[in-house]
Amino acid sequence: MATRHDTAAPPVKEGGAAPGRPPAASDSEQEQRRRAKLSRRWQRDVRWSPYAFVSPFFLLFLAFGLFPLIYTGWASLHQVELTAPTDMNWVGLRNYTRIFDDEFFWNAAKNTLTIGIISTVPQLLMAMGIAHILNYKLRASTFYRVAMLAPYATSIAAASLVFVLLFGRDYGMINWALDFFGVDPVDWQGDKWPSQIAVSTIIIWRWTGYNALIYLAAMQAIPQDLYESAALDGASRWQQFLHVTLPSLRPTILFTAVVSTIGASQVFGEPLLFDANKGASGGAEHQFQTLGLYLYEQGWVNQHLGRASAIAWTMFLILIVIGIVNYVISRRLRASS
């Protein structure tokens, strides 16, 4: 009797294992999920990474800029001493009123103004002349441009100590040179105007080359067509400088004037190191004491932190006024041009 062999597949029992998914479909879904995950990560990176890159600046500004500013403003309304900085007694605006009634504050303000004028005006004029010379094709022009930055890169302490030796009353080289012309020795550290001129000389020496390179960069951005047109009209080199170079440099001149004015209002290291007694009084009679030295004297010598904070905020308000004047002048210059 023949035996029947059934080749049909056995029936699958209910509840048994389901057949597996096609491998291609499973790989495709995993790839889509992976791409979606990478896409979300990329979007987050594009959105938040710029904030991460700039966050160190804001953290440092909060720690060393905004917090000291707010704390100084709060301390200026209190009576607080350096020996006990946590013991604050509310006095309101008394620190400000005492400052404005203090003759030493007004003396420091006048000295700051005169030193600023004596140092800023010759500095910018010399920088303009040096930049005009360097704007021409010279041999070793790169060397001269680098040499202009050498005083700026020099330590303020080293420069001031060298100038102290140059302006010495008995053995200084300046008095030695003046003696050839029959001029009596000048007390550069004891007299008012000679001491302010000497301090201004240090500032001029340090910052003239820096401003000269700023003027040089602005001069090289002036189109040569303007000079060629002026030359065709018969203008000389001096006339080209007056009628082409200077009008084109007005925004740059305004910028350097404002920056130099702000720097002059914060002069500290030069008069501090120029003092023969190495103190913050700015000479025996406060003849070259600036606002920066007056602030330092009140806060760290006399240990009146509240009064020093009021001086700092007064200087800050002065800088705001300078900024407003700069804004008004720049708007008028843009309107006239």
Phi, psi and chi 1 to 4 in degrees:
 res  aa     phi    psi   chi1   chi2   chi3   chi4
   1 MET       -  128.9 -178.2  177.0  176.6      -
   2 ALA   -72.9  139.6      -      -      -      -
   3 THR   -96.3  135.0  -55.4      -      -      -
   4 ARG   -89.4  127.2 -178.9 -178.9  176.7 -177.5
   5 HIS  -107.2  110.8  -62.3  -80.2      -      -
   6 ASP   -87.4  119.4 -164.8   -9.5      -      -
   7 THR   -93.2    0.6   57.9      -      -      -
   8 ALA   -69.8  147.7      -      -      -      -
   9 ALA   -68.7  144.0      -      -      -      -
  10 PRO   -67.3  146.1   24.6  -34.2      -      -
  11 PRO   -65.8  144.2   25.8  -35.2      -      -
  12 VAL   -83.9  128.9  179.1      -      -      -
  13 LYS   -73.0  147.4  -63.0 -178.6  179.1  178.7
  14 GLU   -67.3  133.0 -173.4  176.5   -4.8      -
  15 GLY    88.3    2.0      -      -      -      -
  16 GLY   -78.4 -177.4      -      -      -      -
  17 ALA   -69.7  132.2      -      -      -      -
  18 ALA   -78.6  151.1      -      -      -      -
  19 PRO   -62.9  143.9   24.5  -35.1      -      -
  20 GLY   -66.9  154.9      -      -      -      -
  21 ARG   -74.9  156.7  -66.4 -179.0  179.8  178.3
  22 PRO   -62.9  134.6  -21.2   30.7      -      -
  23 PRO   -57.5  -35.9  -22.0   32.8      -      -
  24 ALA   -64.6  -43.0      -      -      -      -
  25 ALA   -65.3  -40.2      -      -      -      -
  26 SER   -64.3  -43.9  177.5      -      -      -
  27 ASP   -63.6  -36.3  -65.1  -18.1      -      -
  28 SER   -66.1  -42.4  176.7      -      -      -
  29 GLU   -67.0  -39.0  -68.8  178.5    0.4      -
  30 GLN   -64.2  -38.9  -68.4  180.0   -1.1      -
  31 GLU   -65.9  -39.0 -177.6   67.2   19.5      -
  32 GLN   -66.0  -42.0  -70.7  178.8   -0.5      -
  33 ARG   -63.8  -40.1  -72.6 -165.3  -62.5  -91.1
  34 ARG   -64.4  -41.5 -171.7 -179.6   67.5   85.1
  35 ARG   -67.5  -38.6  -70.3 -177.0  177.4 -179.5
  36 ALA   -64.0  -40.1      -      -      -      -
  37 LYS   -64.9  -43.9 -175.8  177.8  180.0 -179.7
  38 LEU   -64.8  -36.7  -68.6  176.8      -      -
  39 SER   -64.5  -43.1  177.8      -      -      -
  40 ARG   -65.1  -39.6  -70.1 -168.1  -61.8  -91.0
  41 ARG   -65.0  -40.0 -177.2 -178.1  -59.2  175.8
  42 TRP   -65.3  -40.3  179.8   81.2      -      -
  43 GLN   -63.6  -42.6  -68.7  176.0   -0.3      -
  44 ARG   -64.0  -39.5  -71.7 -166.1  -59.9  -92.6
  45 ASP   -64.7  -44.5 -179.4   68.7      -      -
  46 VAL   -64.3  -34.3  170.6      -      -      -
  47 ARG   -78.1  -40.6 -178.1  176.8 -179.7 -179.9
  48 TRP  -105.4  -18.9  -62.2  107.6      -      -
  49 SER   -62.9  -36.8   59.5      -      -      -
  50 PRO   -59.1  -37.7  -25.2   35.3      -      -
  51 TYR   -66.8  -34.7  -63.3   98.8      -      -
  52 ALA   -67.7  -35.7      -      -      -      -
  53 PHE   -68.2  -37.5  -67.8  146.5      -      -
  54 VAL   -92.0   -6.7  -59.3      -      -      -
  55 SER   -62.3  -35.5   60.3      -      -      -
  56 PRO   -57.9  -39.1  -26.7   35.4      -      -
  57 PHE   -62.2  -46.2  165.0   76.9      -      -
  58 PHE   -68.1  -35.0  -72.2  102.2      -      -
  59 LEU   -65.6  -43.8  -66.7  176.1      -      -
  60 LEU   -66.7  -37.3  -67.4  175.0      -      -
  61 PHE   -66.1  -40.5  174.2   74.9      -      -
  62 LEU   -64.5  -39.4  -69.9  175.0      -      -
  63 ALA   -77.1  -41.0      -      -      -      -
  64 PHE  -114.0   -0.7  -59.4  101.3      -      -
  65 GLY  -120.4  -63.4      -      -      -      -
  66 LEU   -72.4  -45.4 -174.8   60.2      -      -
  67 PHE   -62.2  -47.3  173.1   73.6      -      -
  68 PRO   -60.6  -34.9  -23.8   34.8      -      -
  69 LEU   -64.9  -46.4 -176.1   65.7      -      -
  70 ILE   -67.3  -42.3  -63.4  174.7      -      -
  71 TYR   -65.8  -38.4 -179.5   80.6      -      -
  72 THR   -64.7  -41.5  -56.7      -      -      -
  73 GLY   -62.4  -38.1      -      -      -      -
  74 TRP   -70.3  -39.8  179.1 -109.8      -      -
  75 ALA   -68.5  -27.8      -      -      -      -
  76 SER   -67.1  -16.6   66.5      -      -      -
  77 LEU   -95.8    8.9  -57.1  175.9      -      -
  78 HIS  -129.9  161.7  -65.8   76.3      -      -
  79 GLN   -96.6  110.7 -179.6 -178.2    0.5      -
  80 VAL  -140.5  139.5   52.9      -      -      -
  81 GLU  -109.7  155.4  -58.3  -63.4  -34.0      -
  82 LEU   -64.3  -30.6 -178.5   62.8      -      -
  83 THR   -72.2  -22.2   54.8      -      -      -
  84 ALA  -141.2   74.7      -      -      -      -
  85 PRO   -68.2  -16.1   24.0  -32.4      -      -
  86 THR   -90.4  -12.5   57.5      -      -      -
  87 ASP   -91.5  101.7  -63.2  -24.4      -      -
  88 MET  -114.7  132.3  -67.2 -173.6  176.9      -
  89 ASN  -115.5  123.5  -62.4  -39.7      -      -
  90 TRP   -66.3  125.5  175.8  -93.5      -      -
  91 VAL  -127.4   -0.8  -65.9      -      -      -
  92 GLY    69.2 -129.8      -      -      -      -
  93 LEU   -94.5   16.2  -61.5  177.0      -      -
  94 ARG   -65.0  -34.7 -167.5  176.3   71.7  178.3
  95 ASN   -62.7  -37.3  -73.0  -34.0      -      -
  96 TYR   -70.2  -43.4  -66.7   93.4      -      -
  97 THR   -65.6  -35.8   56.8      -      -      -
  98 ARG   -67.9  -34.0  -70.2 -174.5   61.2 -179.3
  99 ILE   -64.8  -47.9  -74.0  175.1      -      -
 100 PHE   -69.2  -18.5  -67.4  121.5      -      -
 101 ASP   -93.2    0.2  -67.0  -24.8      -      -
 102 ASP   -91.6  120.9 -171.5   -1.3      -      -
 103 GLU   -67.3  -27.1   61.0  177.5   -7.6      -
 104 PHE   -69.2  -31.7  -66.5  106.3      -      -
 105 PHE   -65.0  -46.1  171.0   79.7      -      -
 106 TRP   -68.5  -32.8  -67.7  109.8      -      -
 107 ASN   -63.9  -43.3  175.2   70.3      -      -
 108 ALA   -65.5  -37.6      -      -      -      -
 109 ALA   -65.0  -42.4      -      -      -      -
 110 LYS   -64.8  -42.1  -68.0  177.5 -177.6  178.1
 111 ASN   -63.2  -40.1  -67.6  -20.8      -      -
 112 THR   -63.0  -40.3  -57.4      -      -      -
 113 LEU   -65.9  -47.8  177.7   62.2      -      -
 114 THR   -67.1  -42.7   54.3      -      -      -
 115 ILE   -63.9  -37.1  -68.7  175.4      -      -
 116 GLY   -63.5  -41.7      -      -      -      -
 117 ILE   -69.4  -45.5  -65.6  174.8      -      -
 118 ILE   -64.2  -32.3  -63.1  173.1      -      -
 119 SER   -89.9  -34.5   62.2      -      -      -
 120 THR   -77.9  -47.0  -60.3      -      -      -
 121 VAL   -63.2  -54.5  176.1      -      -      -
 122 PRO   -62.6  -33.7  -19.6   32.5      -      -
 123 GLN   -60.9  -48.3  173.9 -168.6  149.6      -
 124 LEU   -71.1  -35.6  -63.1 -177.0      -      -
 125 LEU   -65.6  -44.2  -68.3  177.0      -      -
 126 MET   -66.0  -39.3  -67.5  172.7   59.5      -
 127 ALA   -62.8  -38.8      -      -      -      -
 128 MET   -64.5  -43.4 -179.0   69.1   68.5      -
 129 GLY   -65.4  -42.2      -      -      -      -
 130 ILE   -64.7  -42.2  -66.4  173.2      -      -
 131 ALA   -64.2  -37.8      -      -      -      -
 132 HIS   -64.2  -37.5 -174.6   64.2      -      -
 133 ILE   -70.1  -43.6  -64.9  174.1      -      -
 134 LEU   -69.9  -15.9  -67.2  178.1      -      -
 135 ASN   -72.5  -19.8 -165.1   30.0      -      -
 136 TYR   -82.0  163.3  -67.6  103.6      -      -
 137 LYS   -76.8  112.1  -66.3 -178.0  178.9  179.3
 138 LEU  -123.3  154.3  -59.8  174.1      -      -
 139 ARG   -72.2  141.2  -69.7 -175.9  177.8  179.9
 140 ALA    55.9   40.5      -      -      -      -
 141 SER   -64.1  -33.6   59.4      -      -      -
 142 THR   -63.6  -37.8  -56.8      -      -      -
 143 PHE   -63.5  -43.3  168.4   77.1      -      -
 144 TYR   -64.9  -38.2  -65.9  123.1      -      -
 145 ARG   -67.9  -38.4  -65.4  173.0 -174.3  177.8
 146 VAL   -68.2  -37.2  173.5      -      -      -
 147 ALA   -65.0  -27.7      -      -      -      -
 148 MET   -65.1  -27.4  -71.9  -63.3  101.4      -
 149 LEU   -89.6   -7.0  -81.2 -179.9      -      -
 150 ALA   -60.8  -45.8      -      -      -      -
 151 PRO   -62.3  -36.0  -22.8   34.4      -      -
 152 TYR   -66.3  -34.4  172.0   72.5      -      -
 153 ALA   -82.1  -10.9      -      -      -      -
 154 THR   -74.8  144.2  -55.5      -      -      -
 155 SER   -61.2  136.3  169.8      -      -      -
 156 ILE   -63.9  -33.5 -177.2  175.4      -      -
 157 ALA   -66.6  -45.4      -      -      -      -
 158 ALA   -64.6  -43.3      -      -      -      -
 159 ALA   -63.9  -43.7      -      -      -      -
 160 SER   -65.3  -40.3  -60.7      -      -      -
 161 LEU   -65.8  -36.2  -67.5  177.6      -      -
 162 VAL   -65.4  -42.3  169.8      -      -      -
 163 PHE   -69.8  -28.2  -85.5   88.6      -      -
 164 VAL   -62.0  -40.1  166.6      -      -      -
 165 LEU   -69.0  -38.0  -62.5  176.8      -      -
 166 LEU   -65.9  -38.3  -68.5  176.3      -      -
 167 PHE   -95.8   20.7  -74.8  101.9      -      -
 168 GLY   -62.5  144.4      -      -      -      -
 169 ARG   -72.9  -41.4 -177.6 -174.1   62.1 -179.2
 170 ASP   -95.8  -38.0  -60.7  -36.0      -      -
 171 TYR  -125.5   17.5  -55.5  102.2      -      -
 172 GLY   -76.4  149.5      -      -      -      -
 173 MET   -69.7  -29.9 -173.9  176.0  -66.5      -
 174 ILE   -66.2  -47.9  -56.8  -61.0      -      -
 175 ASN   -65.6  -32.5  -77.7  -19.4      -      -
 176 TRP   -63.6  -39.5  175.7   77.2      -      -
 177 ALA   -71.7  -37.2      -      -      -      -
 178 LEU   -67.9  -25.1  -68.2  176.2      -      -
 179 ASP   -65.7  -27.4 -175.1   60.2      -      -
 180 PHE   -65.5  -26.1  -78.0   99.9      -      -
 181 PHE   -98.6   11.6  -60.5   95.1      -      -
 182 GLY    78.2   18.5      -      -      -      -
 183 VAL   -90.2  133.1  179.9      -      -      -
 184 ASP   -67.2  154.5  -65.1  -27.3      -      -
 185 PRO   -57.8  137.7  -23.9   33.9      -      -
 186 VAL  -103.3  134.2  179.4      -      -      -
 187 ASP   -84.7   88.5 -169.9   -0.9      -      -
 188 TRP   -69.1  -20.6  -65.6  101.3      -      -
 189 GLN  -102.3  -19.6  -66.8  178.8  -34.7      -
 190 GLY   -97.6  -32.1      -      -      -      -
 191 ASP   -88.6  155.9  -63.8  -22.9      -      -
 192 LYS   -69.1  -62.5  178.6  177.8  179.7  179.4
 193 TRP   -68.4  -42.5  -71.6  107.2      -      -
 194 PRO   -58.7  -38.6  -27.0   36.1      -      -
 195 SER   -67.0  -39.9   61.6      -      -      -
 196 GLN   -68.4  -36.3  -66.6 -172.2    9.6      -
 197 ILE   -65.1  -40.3  -67.7  173.9      -      -
 198 ALA   -64.7  -44.6      -      -      -      -
 199 VAL   -62.8  -40.6  172.3      -      -      -
 200 SER   -64.6  -32.9  -58.8      -      -      -
 201 THR   -63.3  -38.6  -56.2      -      -      -
 202 ILE   -62.7  -43.4  -53.9  174.2      -      -
 203 ILE   -64.9  -42.9  -59.0  172.9      -      -
 204 ILE   -61.4  -44.0  -67.4  172.0      -      -
 205 TRP   -62.6  -36.6  179.9   81.8      -      -
 206 ARG   -78.0  -34.0  -69.7 -166.4   69.6 -123.8
 207 TRP  -110.6   -5.8  -67.9   97.3      -      -
 208 THR   -65.7  -46.3  -61.8      -      -      -
 209 GLY   -64.1  -37.3      -      -      -      -
 210 TYR   -61.3  -47.6  176.3   83.3      -      -
 211 ASN   -68.9  -31.1  -70.8  -46.1      -      -
 212 ALA   -63.0  -39.4      -      -      -      -
 213 LEU   -69.6  -32.5  -67.3 -176.2      -      -
 214 ILE   -65.3  -44.7  -65.8  177.9      -      -
 215 TYR   -64.1  -37.9  -73.1  145.7      -      -
 216 LEU   -63.8  -44.0  177.0   61.2      -      -
 217 ALA   -61.4  -39.3      -      -      -      -
 218 ALA   -69.0  -36.8      -      -      -      -
 219 MET   -65.9  -37.7  -72.2  179.5 -177.5      -
 220 GLN   -71.4  -15.3  -68.3 -179.0  -15.6      -
 221 ALA   -86.9   -5.5      -      -      -      -
 222 ILE   -76.2  130.0  -60.2  174.5      -      -
 223 PRO   -61.2  137.9  -21.8   32.4      -      -
 224 GLN   -69.7  -19.3  -67.7  -63.9  -36.8      -
 225 ASP   -61.5  -31.8  -61.8  -19.2      -      -
 226 LEU   -66.3  -40.9  -61.7  177.8      -      -
 227 TYR   -69.7  -37.9  -67.9  102.7      -      -
 228 GLU   -65.6  -40.1  -65.8  175.7   -1.3      -
 229 SER   -65.6  -40.6  -60.0      -      -      -
 230 ALA   -66.1  -37.6      -      -      -      -
 231 ALA   -66.6  -38.7      -      -      -      -
 232 LEU   -64.7  -29.5  -68.7  176.1      -      -
 233 ASP   -81.5    0.9  -68.0  -23.5      -      -
 234 GLY    89.8   16.1      -      -      -      -
 235 ALA   -77.5  137.7      -      -      -      -
 236 SER   -79.1  176.2   62.1      -      -      -
 237 ARG   -61.5  -41.1  -70.9  -72.3 -178.9   87.9
 238 TRP   -65.9  -40.9  176.3 -112.9      -      -
 239 GLN   -67.4  -36.2  -68.7  174.4  -24.3      -
 240 GLN   -64.2  -38.1  -67.2  178.2   20.2      -
 241 PHE   -66.2  -40.9  178.0   76.5      -      -
 242 LEU   -72.9  -40.2  -70.7  179.3      -      -
 243 HIS  -103.1   -9.1  -59.4  -72.2      -      -
 244 VAL  -119.4  -53.1  177.1      -      -      -
 245 THR   -69.6  -52.4  -55.4      -      -      -
 246 LEU   -62.4  -46.1  -74.2 -177.5      -      -
 247 PRO   -60.7  -33.7  -25.0   35.4      -      -
 248 SER   -74.1  -21.6  -58.9      -      -      -
 249 LEU   -96.6    6.3  -67.7 -178.9      -      -
 250 ARG   -58.3  -44.5  -78.6 -170.7  -62.1 -178.3
 251 PRO   -62.8  -38.2  -21.2   33.6      -      -
 252 THR   -69.1  -39.9  -53.1      -      -      -
 253 ILE   -62.4  -42.0  -65.9  173.8      -      -
 254 LEU   -63.0  -41.3  178.1   62.1      -      -
 255 PHE   -62.4  -49.3  168.4   76.3      -      -
 256 THR   -65.6  -35.0   53.5      -      -      -
 257 ALA   -65.1  -42.4      -      -      -      -
 258 VAL   -67.9  -45.0  171.8      -      -      -
 259 VAL   -63.3  -41.3  171.9      -      -      -
 260 SER   -66.7  -36.0  -60.5      -      -      -
 261 THR   -65.8  -43.0  -57.2      -      -      -
 262 ILE   -62.9  -42.5  -65.9  174.4      -      -
 263 GLY   -64.5  -37.6      -      -      -      -
 264 ALA   -67.1  -32.7      -      -      -      -
 265 SER   -72.2  -13.7   64.8      -      -      -
 266 GLN  -114.3   19.9  -61.1  175.3  -21.9      -
 267 VAL   -60.9  128.8  170.1      -      -      -
 268 PHE  -141.1  -54.2  174.0   75.4      -      -
 269 GLY   -66.1  -41.7      -      -      -      -
 270 GLU   -62.3  -53.5  -69.1   86.5  -10.5      -
 271 PRO   -67.9  -29.2   21.9  -32.2      -      -
 272 LEU   -65.0  -44.6  176.4   66.6      -      -
 273 LEU   -81.3  -19.5  -63.3  173.4      -      -
 274 PHE   -79.0  -19.6 -172.2   75.4      -      -
 275 ASP   -66.5  130.6 -168.5   -5.8      -      -
 276 ALA   -65.2  -31.0      -      -      -      -
 277 ASN   -86.8   -1.2  -62.0  -37.2      -      -
 278 LYS    54.3   39.5  -62.5  -61.6 -178.5  -71.9
 279 GLY  -114.2 -177.0      -      -      -      -
 280 ALA  -100.1    9.7      -      -      -      -
 281 SER   -81.2  -12.4   59.5      -      -      -
 282 GLY    68.4   45.6      -      -      -      -
 283 GLY   100.8  168.0      -      -      -      -
 284 ALA   -64.6  -31.6      -      -      -      -
 285 GLU  -114.4   23.7  -61.1  179.1   -2.0      -
 286 HIS    57.0   33.9  -56.4  -88.8      -      -
 287 GLN   -74.0  -20.9   62.8  -91.9   19.8      -
 288 PHE  -133.4   31.2   56.6   91.0      -      -
 289 GLN   -78.1  124.3 -174.4 -177.4   44.3      -
 290 THR   -97.2  176.4   60.0      -      -      -
 291 LEU   -63.1  -35.9  -73.3  175.1      -      -
 292 GLY   -63.4  -41.8      -      -      -      -
 293 LEU   -68.5  -37.3  -79.9 -179.2      -      -
 294 TYR   -64.6  -40.2 -178.1   68.0      -      -
 295 LEU   -61.8  -46.1 -175.5  154.1      -      -
 296 TYR   -63.2  -40.1  179.7   81.1      -      -
 297 GLU   -64.7  -42.3 -177.3 -177.1   35.0      -
 298 GLN   -69.4  -39.4  -68.7  -63.1  -38.1      -
 299 GLY   -82.5  -41.4      -      -      -      -
 300 TRP  -110.7  -17.4  -59.9  100.0      -      -
 301 VAL   -98.7  -52.8  178.4      -      -      -
 302 ASN   -83.9  -13.0  -61.1  -24.9      -      -
 303 GLN    65.3   30.0  -60.1 -177.0   -8.3      -
 304 HIS   -99.7   88.3  -58.5  -41.3      -      -
 305 LEU   -68.6  -35.0  -70.6 -175.5      -      -
 306 GLY   -63.6  -44.9      -      -      -      -
 307 ARG   -68.2  -38.9 -162.7  177.8  -55.7  173.5
 308 ALA   -63.8  -37.2      -      -      -      -
 309 SER   -65.1  -37.8  -60.0      -      -      -
 310 ALA   -65.2  -37.8      -      -      -      -
 311 ILE   -64.7  -41.9  -61.4  170.6      -      -
 312 ALA   -61.4  -42.8      -      -      -      -
 313 TRP   -70.2  -32.2  -96.7   86.0      -      -
 314 THR   -63.8  -42.8  -56.9      -      -      -
 315 MET   -63.9  -37.2  -64.4  174.0   62.0      -
 316 PHE   -63.1  -40.8  177.9   67.2      -      -
 317 LEU   -66.7  -34.9  -64.6  176.9      -      -
 318 ILE   -63.1  -41.4  -67.4  174.1      -      -
 319 LEU   -65.4  -34.4  -63.8 -178.5      -      -
 320 ILE   -64.1  -41.9  -68.8  178.3      -      -
 321 VAL   -62.1  -41.5  172.5      -      -      -
 322 ILE   -62.0  -40.6  -65.1  174.7      -      -
 323 GLY   -63.6  -39.5      -      -      -      -
 324 ILE   -65.4  -42.7  -65.9  174.2      -      -
 325 VAL   -62.2  -40.4  172.7      -      -      -
 326 ASN   -61.2  -42.0  172.2   36.3      -      -
 327 TYR   -64.2  -42.3  174.7   73.8      -      -
 328 VAL   -65.7  -44.4  172.9      -      -      -
 329 ILE   -66.0  -41.4  -65.0  176.1      -      -
 330 SER   -64.7  -37.0   60.6      -      -      -
 331 ARG   -64.7  -40.9  -77.9 -165.8   61.2 -177.2
 332 ARG   -67.6  -36.8  -69.0 -173.6  177.2 -178.5
 333 LEU   -65.3  -41.9  -71.1  177.5      -      -
 334 ARG   -65.7  -37.7  -74.4 -163.8  -60.8  -94.0
 335 ALA   -67.6  -37.7      -      -      -      -
 336 SER   -72.8  -28.7   62.2      -      -      -
 337 SER   -85.8      -   59.8      -      -      -
